[in-house]
Structure formats: C-alpha cells, structure tokens
Amino acid sequence: MKLQASSTRGTLNFIRGQSMYEAFYRFREKPFHVTADPAFFYPSRHHQEALYHLTYGIKQRLGFLLITGEVGTGKTTLAKALVDKLEYPAKTALILNPTLSGGQLLRAIVQDFGVLPNGSNENAKPRRSTLTRGELLYGMERFLLAEVQSGGTAVLIIDEAQALSASALEQVRLLSNVETTKTKLLQIVLVGQPELDERLVTESRLRALNQRIVVRYQIQPLGTEEVAAYIEHRIRVAGEKALARFTPGAMVLIARVSGGIPRRINLLCDQALLAGFVQESRTINESMVAQVHSTIAPEKNLKEEDLSISQRSSS
C-alpha cells in the first residue's frame, strides 16, 4: 500500500513530534503546558479578584486568608503569581507538599523561610541536625519579630491545604498566635479545593482555625469569552510572532467541553495544536478539537448541540 505524500509528511512530523512543534508555530515554548507557570498567569475576573483579596489581606495584616477552587482552576498558578507580585520587603514561604505531619510542616516552613532557632540566616549551621519543636517555634518567633520591626511582612502560602491533617492545620493555627498587641506577624494563605472549606466548618477540631479566617474567596471556572481570551493570552506569552490560530468555533467548543477549567483547556489546546502540526495546519478548527476530545475523554461523547453551536460561531 502506497501512502500519499501529504500523509507521509504528517507521519514523519508526528514521529519527530514535540521538537518540531514549537518551531512550526513559532513558539518560544509550549503555550499550554500543564505546569503552574506564573509567567502564563491569566488575570480572569475571578483570578484578579482573588489576587486583590490576597494582596489586600496581606497588606492589612489580617492573618488568615482562604482561597478555594475546583481541581484545575489555576489555584497553584495563582499562588505562584502572588509570590511574584509581593514586593520587597515581603518574605514568603510556599509549601506545595501538604502530606506532612504537624512537626514536618513546621520544619518545612522554617526551612523555606530560611530561619534557624538562633535567629541567624539560612547559611548558619545549627548545633544539632534535628531541632525540637520548641526550638523551631522559638526561631520562627524571633524571625517574625525581626521582620515586623524592620517593616517587613512574612507570608506563608500552603497549596493543596485540603490534604493537610488536622494536626498540621492546628500547627498552622498555633503559628498565627505569634502577634503583637496591634498586628498579626505572620500572614497565612490557605489554598485548596472546596472540601477544605467544608472541613473547616464541620470538623470540631478546626473550629478555632475557621473563626480566624478573615478573607475567603472561591475561584470560578472561566466563562466562554474568557476562554477565548485565555487561549489568545497564552499564545502571545509563548511567542509574540506565533502563527497559531484557533477559530471562534474551536474556542467555543473548547469552552463547552472543558467547562472553563484552565487545566482541561490546556490539555485540549495542546493536543489540538499537535493535531494541527501533524496536518500541517496553523489554524485549529472545531473538527480538530472534536477529534482530540474523543481521544482525551472517549467516555464523554460530544453532543450534537456542542458541535452545532461551535459551527455557528465559525460562520
């Protein structure tokens, strides 16, 4: 059997794969990777509001702040964007691994802040390799007092906080006890899925922590128009002269089948761009999106309504 020339080229392109992907579209890097890269942070209405609530709460030294959102809504990217946005003299500790005991979490926080129990910097060496909980807390207290006296702010951000044990969450609450008569010395941002909010309300051991949370905000999925702007934003960030283009119908279909969840959008767009690369097309239409959707989520068949709406958007 003889393959047509265009089919052969497409097959060879697929084999060469990802190394040619960026060059074909003139990207500096892939625009739809699923890692939480703050350089690609898209300030949707809800993400911008969440960022505003966080920066306000931190500047006002309100203590506990809570951001929740469904899986894939961009919470980790938001947390990293917050770290980038905070200006000196703010010092931050970002905890991305929540599966820690109370003692392990305290050590991770101390390490990320670069704190030692004698108040020296992170380059100094403690007398013992294992510090007691009391020494760690004493070191944190001295660090926080020094920060506020110098006009600085210490911000602790814990991602995937819904996975923290009750003892670890209690340890976080105890850290917030370090305060002066006028201000909270440690600003604590809890980032997690909606069940975190449920735990705080329903678990009796967490009532004291729940009462201390001053700012709460839940991130919502992107709307249809925001999905289109989100896709265009990430393409621009990946390459100012990028040649990739999604048709209006393709973006409407992506919005419908992704539910406006950024992680799902990224996966669909990345695979659709790969399909366009194989077909040597820099324009991504709804049929390409439908094709990759059937591969990514074969258990979720597209409805005729989804396709008809996207086709009307293209016309």
N, C-alpha and C positions, 0 to 999 in steps of 0.2 A: 504494500500500500504506500502511495506517494503522498507526502504532506505538502500542502500549499506553502509557498514561500512566506506569506504573512504569518501562517500558523507556526512555521518553523522558527521564525524570528521571535514570536511571542514565547515559544517554549524555551528558547535559548535565554531570553530575557528573564524568564521565571527562574531558570537554573542559576543564572548569575545573581538573581534575586536582589536582596536588600542593598548590596553595594552600589547598584546602578540606580536604585530608587530615588535617592536624593538628587543625583545629577540630572536625571530625566526631567524632574520638576524644578530644578534649580533651587533646591533647599540647601541651607547650610547644615540642617539637622532635621530629623523627622519631626513633623509638627504635631503628631498625635500619639506620641509615646505615652504609656500609662503611668509613668513615674510622676511623683509630685514635684514638679519643677516650678519654682516661684517665678521664673522668667516668663512662663506662659500663663501666669495668673490672669484670668479674665474677670474684670470687675462688673459682674452682672448686678442687677439691682439688689438682690438678696446678699450676694457676697460683699458688695460695697457697704451695705447696711451693717452686716456682721463685723466688717473691719472697723467701721465707725464706732460701733458699740464697744468693741475691744479697746481701741485706742483711747476712747473717752474714759472707760473704766480704769484703764491703767494710769492715765494722766491724773485722774482724780483720786487714785489710790483707794479704790473701792474694795479691794480684797479679792473676792471670788467672782469669776466670770464663767459662764457656761455657754458653749456653742454646740448645738446638736444638728444632725442631718442624716439622711439615709445613706446607705453604702454607696460610694461612688459620686457623691455630690461635691467633692472638692474640698473636704474639711482639712486634709493634711496639707494641700497646696495653700489653703488659706492660712494655716498655722505658720508655714514657712514664709509666706508673704508678710505676715505680721512681724516675724523676726527681722526681715529685711527692712521693713518700714520704720521700726522703732529706732529713734535717733539716740546717739550717744548723749548722756552717759547711762543709758539703759543697758543693763546686762541681762542676758537671757539664758535659760536652760530649757532645752527642748527634749522631752522624753518621748521616744517613739515606740518603745517596747514596754507595754503595760503589764505583761505577765510576770510581775515581780511581787515578792512579799513586801511587807512594810519596811523591814530592815534593808532589803535590797534596793527598794525605791529610794530610800533616804540616801544610801551610798551613791546611787546613780545621780541624784540631784546634786549632792556635794561635789561629785566629780565633774559634772557638766558646768557648774558654776566656777570650778577651779578653786574650791575652798578647802582649807585644812584647819584642824581644830585650834592651831595657834594663831590663826588669822593671817598667816603668810600667804604668798601666792602659790600657784599650782606647781612651780618648779622646785619648791622646797620639798624635803622628804620627811615624812612622819617617823617617829621613833619606832613604831611597830607597823607591820604590814596590815594588821587588822585593827580597826578603830572601834571602840564601843559606841553604842547608840548615843550615850550621853556625850561623848566627845564630838560626835558628828553634829548633834544638835547645838552644842556649845560653839562649834566652829561656824555653823550657819548663823547663829545669833550674832556673833561678833562681825561676821561678814555683812549681814543686813544692817546692823547699826552703823558700820563704817560707810556703807553705801548711802544711807539717808543723810548722814552728817556731811557727806561730800556733795549732796544734791543729786545723787543718782537714784535709779529705780531698778529693782530686781524683779524680773518677770519669769515665772515658772509656767511652761506650757506642757501639758500632758495630753498626747494624742491617744485615740482609742481608749479613752478613760473608762468606757463601759466594761472593759475587761479587767479592771483593777479589782483586787479582792477587797472585801470590807475592811480588813486590817490595813491595807495600803491606803485606802481612801481616808481612814481615820488618821493615819500618819500625816497625810496631806493637811487634814484639818488642824492637827496639832502644830504644824509648821506655821499656820496662819495666826497662831497665838502670839507670835513674836511681833510686838507692836509698841508704839509709844502711846502717850495719852491722847495724841491727836491724829495719828495716822497708822495705817497698815504698812508694815515694812516689806512684805512680800505680796506681789500681785500674782494670783494663781488663775490660769486659764485652763479649764477642763474642756476637752474637745472629744465628742463621742457620738455614738448612734442614739436614736431616740430612747432606747431602753435604759440609757444612763439616767435620763430624767425620771423614768418610771421607778428605777431602783432608789433614787434619792427620796421619792415620795413614799414608797411602800415599805422599804426596809427600815425597821425601827432603829438599827444601829447607825443609820445615816441621817437621822432627823436633824441632829445638830449641824452637820455639814450643809444640809439642804437649806436650813434657815440662814446660813451665812452668804448664800449666793445672791448677789445684788443685781447682776446683769444676766439675762437669759435671752438667747436668740436661736431660732431654728432655721437653718438654710433650706430653701425650697428648690426643686428642680427648675431648670431653665424653661422659659416659655418658647413658643415656636420662633418668634422673631429673634429672641436672644440666642437660640441655637444657631441660626444663620450668622449672627454677628460673632458668636463664639468660634465657629469654623473659620470665618474670614480672619479673625484676630490671630488665631494660632498659625494660619498660613503666613500671615505678614511677619509674625515673630520668627518663623522658621526661615524666611527668605524674603527680603523686600522686593526682589525681582522674580519671585516664584511664579511659575506658569500654570499651576494647578487651579482649576475652577470647578466648583460644584454648581450644577444648575439649580434654579429655585425649586424645581420639583424634587430633586435629590435631597435638598436640605429640609424640605417639608416632610419627606418620608423618613429621614433620619430623626427628625424631631418626634414623629409619631411613634416609631418603633423603639426609640431609646427612652421615651418617657421624660426627656430633658435631663437625663442623668449624664454628667460630663464623662464619666469613665466609659459608659456604653457608647457615647458619641465618639470618643477617641478610638475605640475598637472598631466601630463601623467605618469611620473615615479612613483609618489606616489601611484596613483591608480593601476598601473601595479604591484607594489610591494605588494599592498594589495591583488590583484588577485592571485599573486604567493603564498602569505601567506595562502589564503583560499584553494588553490590547493596543498599546502604543497610542493611547488617547489621554490628553491632558485635561479633557473635560469629563467630569464624572456626572453621569445621569442617574435617574431613578432606577433604571433596569440594572445597573451595576450595583447599586445599593441593595436592591431586592435580592440579587444573586449572592452577595456576601452575607446578607442577613440569613438566608437559608442555610448557609454553611456554618455561621457562628451560632445560630439558635434554630436548629432544624425542628425543634419541638414547638416553636412558635410560628405557625404559618401566617403569612401576610394576608390580611383581609382584602377583598376587592375594593372596599371603601378606602383603605390606605393608599392603594395604587391609583385609584381614580382621582383622589384629592391631589396627590403629588403630580399626576399628569396634567390636571387643570392648572396647577401652579406653574408648570413649564410652558403652557400655551399662552 
